[in-house]
């Protein structure tokens, strides 16, 4: 996944929880102390551009999702699949993500959750067009769309849905693909944690805090699941997503994954609060880069 967190979440980034059952449509864990979390966001940070080992690539990936754990026995079963594609348009990354989860709970019965998320992100990190639609049992829960711009001093997001409005984006905010590049750059350079602000267009409340822990940079991992990933360095990461409201002590959503240096992820661990799902890469293709731009 490129831009997951990111997520998903270039990145695979399912959208944020809308209600308890529909929380499967959230972004891409690790618990952290409130003091450490808040101190990490005292000032925005500028993140370095990717180095020679990091080359985000176009991709089309599909994942099988299975129930890994249910807290308190509320969720009886959950399964699904996710597809994620990134297209290189020379000056921008065009991404599409489709998430489909079916779950059964003791109180709510069967739920079929579908989330579609599309973006067009300029490679210079200055512009993002986005659209998110979440459905539960064919009923639309949330539709978010608009455009955002960034400069070194901050930016703005202009929403078309659910309501027309404009919000400010703080300096240091990153769009999804840039966020993924920052994670990989941090891991390669030996940093164990970073805390960039993220705006990905999956909710109507502007940017949110993210706290990322990275676990090493393995130059030559043994037996990658696909030949296309051979000889690429990898890192394991945990990403926690937080609201910017003062009372947001706990993350909205947490996700663990193994990233390859080109932004592809083959193993996912998605924590939705009342249940966790594992994602395994089933199919992968990497289109050639454009010959002429």
Secondary structure by P-SEA (a helix, b strand, c coil): cccccccccccccccccccccccccccccbbbbaaaaaaaccbbbbbbcccccbbbbbbbbbbbbbbcccccccccccccbbbbbbbbcccbbbbbbbbbbbbccccccbbbbbbbbbbcccccccbbbbbbbbbccccccbbbbbbbbbccccbbbbbcccccbbbbbccccccaaaaaaaaaaaaaacccbbbbbbbcccccccbbbbbbbbcccccccccccccccccbbbbbbbbbbbbcccccccccbbbbbbbcccccccbbbbbcccbbbbbbbcbbbbccccccc
